[in-house]
């Protein structure tokens, strides 16, 4: 049977998924061995992300976005709400964690470990898990064929049309785009660590408290291209990924300069 999706695409998906899976654990182990930073700091980062980004933020989404007549609707209100809400919840979670939970884990190295955990969860679930799912889909489509897979879906009506369009969009996506997607997840992981560093200094240095709102603004800008793409304001995926990369690099450079200075 002729493969619908090239083996090179499946290989790229596998490599990108593995990189997103390995990166957080590699950094945690490296920092523990080199600097004796506490693994519990990373676990606190994981817990903070789960509570603020997954639980509290989703409760907010249920209030404002659910139902037939959601409170937030329309492109501009939705994009504004989406980028600001994610930034506020995540950065506030970091702020609370450093102020009240990380007091027995002092120092910039433990702050970095917190960032590995906080950003690592996102890297695993939005990066590695998504890429592995796409790889599994590619293998399944190659085994069943397009028509066989469509028959297996078993859906009808509008749902069938949406799934079919999504399938053909997936089939027509070049391998290079998945390389870009994997790279974007790694650089966003690094940006999440950098945002953690900004909040750490905002809490530990009174003269740098302004970094809390700065982190919110930078995080919102990091989220903006994806939100614009979701609402089809931006339709060029490489452009979206590139813009995310530019903002992420700016965040990383800002945090690195602080790290060197303090």
Secondary structure, 3 states (H helix, E strand, C coil): CCCCCCHHHHHHHHHHHHHHHHHHHHHHHHHHHHHCCCHHHHHHHHHHHHHHHHHHHHHHHHHHHCCCCCCCCCHHHHHHHHHHHHHHHHHHHHHHHHHHHCCCCCCHHHHHHHHHHHHHHHHHHHHHHHHHHHHHHHHHHHHHHHHHHHHHHCCCHHHHHHHHHHHHHHHCCCHHHHHHHHHHHHHHHHHHHHHHHHHHHHHHCHHHCCHHHHHHHHHHHHHHHHHHHHCCCCCCHHHHHHHHHHHHHHHHHHHHHHHHHC
